[in-house]
Every structure is written in C-alpha cells, then in structure tokens.
Amino acid sequence: MKQNAIITLLAAMTLTACVGNQNDTATSTEAPLAEEPQTAEVVGIVGDGTSMHALELITLDGGDSLYFTYEVNSTDGIEIGDTVRVTYDYEQGDDAALSIVKL
C-alpha cells in the first residue's frame, strides 16, 4: 500500500512539473516584413556647392541649405540654379537622395 501511494505521489509530481514547461515559441510561416525607408521630399534650387556626387539644395520655403549625396546616374544633368525636388531617406546619416527630379 505504501508503494502505491509513493508511485501515485511521484506520478502526480511528474505531471505537475511538466505542465509549466510548454513551448511558448510561436511558429510563423510568414517572412518578417522589411522596413520601408522613411522618406521625405523637399523642393529647392541647386546651389553652387553642388558637385558630381554632392548636391547643395537651397530650400524655397526657408532658404536653408541642405546637402545630399547621390549617384551619378540618378540625375538628368542638373545645373546650378535649377529647381529640383529631392526625395530622400532622412534616417540615413548622409542624407542620401533617393531621387532628384528637375522641375
């Protein structure tokens, strides 16, 4: 009789210990979503600090000078004094222009 009580007690303890150890990890078949760049647009005049890979933009609304980097192939031959719209990712440290459109 003592053996039955001990076996019952051990079985109860084993079942109780296993209840809290369920796997809480959620399995998902979906791929994580890539974060989209946080973009902004600004319109201004190309300043004389513009070179082959750098754009100085003087904003129309406040006259502030903004500086962007860009790839050579992303422009249509901008010149100093042109009015352009720049779309850029403001989370990047170097204010890389995503597109430059001559207006």
N, C-alpha and C positions, 0 to 999 in steps of 0.2 A: 504494500500500500504506500509506503514511503517512496518507493521507486516511481510509482505512477504520479505521485504528487510532485516529485522532483522533475520528472520528464515533462509534465504539464507546465510547471513553472518555467523551465528552460525554453519550452516551445513558445510560451507567451512572451517571454523576454526577447526572444529572437524576432518574433513577428512585430513587436513594438519597436525594436531598434531599426527594422527595415522600413518602416512607414515614413520616417523623416528623410530618407536618403533617395528620394526620387530625383530623376534627372530634370533640372529646371531649364535646360538649354532649349531654346526654341529653334526648330529647324525650319529654314525657309529655302524655297527653290528659286526665289527671285534674286537677281543680282542687285547689289547695292546701287542706288542712284548716284550718278556723278553730279557733283555740284556745278551748277551753271555759274559762269563768271558774273560778277556784279558789275554791270556796265552802266555808263553814263554818257551823255552827249553834251558837247559844248560847241558853240559857233564863234568864230573869231577870224582875225586877219593874221596871215602868215607874217611873222616878224623877221627882222634881219639877223637874228640868231639861228636861223634855220640852216641846216647843212644836209649832207647826204643821208644820215641816219637819225637826225635830231630835228624836231620841229619846235620852234618858238611860236606860241599862239597867243595873240593879244585879244582877250575876250571883248565882245561887243557890248555886253551889259555892264561891265565894271572897269574895263581897261586893264585887268590883271594879266600878267604874263604867266603862261603855263608852258611847261616843257614836256615833250613826249619823245619817245623813241619809236622808230618804225622801220619796217623792211623796205628796201628799195623798190620792190615790185608792187607795193601797196598804194602807190600814188600815181596820178596822171600828170606828172610834170608840174608840180606846184611851184609858184614863184612868190617872192616877197611881195606883199600887198594883196594877194589873192584872198578871197573869203572862202573859208572851208568849214565843214562840220566834221568833228572828230568824235568817234566812238571809242571809248577806252575802258579798260578794266581797272577800276580805282582801288582794287585790293592788292594789285601788284605794286612792288616798291618803286619801279622805274617808270610808272605811268605809261606803259606800252600801248600805243594806239592800235586798236583792232582794225579800224578803217578810217580813211581820210577821204572825204568827198568834196570836190571843188563845187562851189555854188555859183 
